[in-house]
């Protein structure tokens, strides 16, 4: 990456650099033990947080399962069970629409302070 500090995404008043896209949620996922054999659900509206979440899941080595909020609840529940999702990234405004299951929910916008407080992915990998 030639310009890690360059702005990659602008969404309303918020801006994210390429480095931020690459690091923020990925370190949270690593901290939660997400990796190669643990798919992560993403239940979000189409915003900058969705893009960040998709890239972060891929950086963590996992696959993501897109759970579109427009899908019927029964279909989402089936997808969660079929994929064996133990963690779902979501947003504060829509998380309550998810069917009850055993997955841990991470509301990216609500937990942003916790996510940013974690060490970088490279520091986590060194430990």
Secondary structure, DSSP 8 states (H G I E B T S, - for coil): ---TTSEEEEETTEEEEHHHHHHHHHHHHHHTT--TT--EEEE--SSHHHHHHHHHHHHTT--EEE--TTS-HHHHHHHHHHHT-SEEEE-TTTGGGS---S-EEEETTTSHHHHHHS--HHHHHH-
